[in-house]
Amino acid sequence: MNNLVMFFILSGLILVFSVMTVLTRRILRSAVFLLFVLLATAGLYFMLDYMFLAAVQLTVYAGGIVVLIIFSILLTSHISERAAMAGKWPMIASAFVVLLGAGVTLYTIYSYVFKASAEPAIPSTMKSIGSHLISYGEDGYALPFEVISVLLLAVMIGAIIVAKKEVK
Amino acid sequence: MAFSIYDFSTLTQSIHDGLSSRLSPTGTLAMEWAIVGIVILLFVAVFGLFLVYAERKVCAFFQQRLGPMRVGPWGLVQTIADFIKLLMKELIQPARADKFLYNLAPFIVIIVTFLAISVIPFAKGLQAFDFDIGVFFVTSITAVGVIGILLAGWSSNNKYSLIGAMRSGAQIISYELSVGLSLITIVIMAGTLQLSGIVEAQRAGWFIYRGHIPAIIAFFVFVIAGTAETNRGPFDLAEAESELTAGFHTEYSGIKFAFFFLAEYVNLFIVSAMATTVFLGGWMALHVGNLEGFNHVMDLLPPVFWFFIKVFFVIFLIMWFKWTFPRLRIDQILTLEWKFLLPINLFNIILMTVIVLLGWHF
């Protein structure tokens, strides 16, 4: 009962703010509504007793990506700017894409049989986080971990090249 | 109702039993939420005001003055009077500000401080939430706090606010790394991210003593980075009054300004409480080896007092920084973090790992 109420509150927040993110014409407000969506998603993870993922969601999305987006908005746009209204054809095209996306998602969700598990949540101790992160067996994250480190290295080199002053 | 100041879990358990015998499970949960919320709210208000008073007194003594003396004995009621004045002030709103974000920003900042306080173990059993990833939760929730500052600066539609917010943001984001890494150094030793578990692991001795060299380095790095993260002097260039008036909160007045002001002092408390919990043994009493008599005398003082004694020690240390060192420039701040603290920290983590693996700690 309590969980159900919390679920409806959180998913309601996610829905409302997702729509508001794309409907507002002020770009920073849209970033803030996106932040609320991400925070509510972290709330869902907390509800599932998956504290580690919730904290990762807070750090990476709310604390990292949204801050990055806000920073770039602060550097590039002025407070009086409003996004222009889209034309007729872009509106129709995006409505079509939205319906298609919603259709695919709903079809996938309703055709999949979810099995409810009554097992208690596994506590995310330091040991289990660490061993999963570097294990290459089942439930291991060694490959994504390495791929991400290569990606980060590439990004770092790119950032240095961009930031380096040209030698005259 | 059995109650012991040495162990709060009996008190919280009896409150829980009392509520559940009268109310439905949902009602109990709602009541407990309300109780926790009100307790934290009161704590933030009272402790924040006390810290403002403490800061003024400490500052005064460093400058060989007396500080506030007129209102109440030794000026104790001064900050309450100041706060009432703030509450009665007119709320001014810039005409061309983004009203929604302008009003939202102070709430983001203050809510984040509430969330961070809720996981701090004040004494045995006196902790609102005990997550299995407590340390990680504190660092992740403070990462959200910076958004409030950025929004405040941008939505005020004021150049000084914007520059102040950008400086604040750059500084907080940079120093978050050092805060996180210095905490991880100790987590390697503790073997758990749970705050109550970290305190419990220090029963045999505080980590700053047991981890000797790397732990002491991590403690210094944490205190420096924590000072920078709370935007306090000597890192307070974001609100350098001579160049940026008041930084990101220039346009705020009355209660909204009070929110930023209070949040700053409560963040000071959070940094000190984390330093206490992770490095200085949390609410554990000071024990020295096998000196039975001495240890028994130390145990007489309740854990909650031990916690606050240590917290005030760290708070005094950070205030000492503020009134002793000259303010840094923005490039000096970023150099200190990226060229000194971060490499020291990374090296320190490797050192700590080696020491833990070889069992060279106490």
Interface residues (C-beta under 8 A of the other chain):
Chain A: M1 N2 R26 L28 R29 V32 L35 L39 M51 F52 A55 V56 L58 T59 A62 G63 G64 V66 V67 I70 F71 I73 L74 L75 I79 S80 P123 S124 T125 M126 K127
Chain B: P25 T26 L29 R96 A97 D98 F100 L101 L104 F131 D132 I133 F136 F137 T139 S140 I141 A143 V144 V146 I147 L150 L151 G153 W154 S155 N157 L162 A165 M166 G169 I173 E176 V187 G191 T192 L193
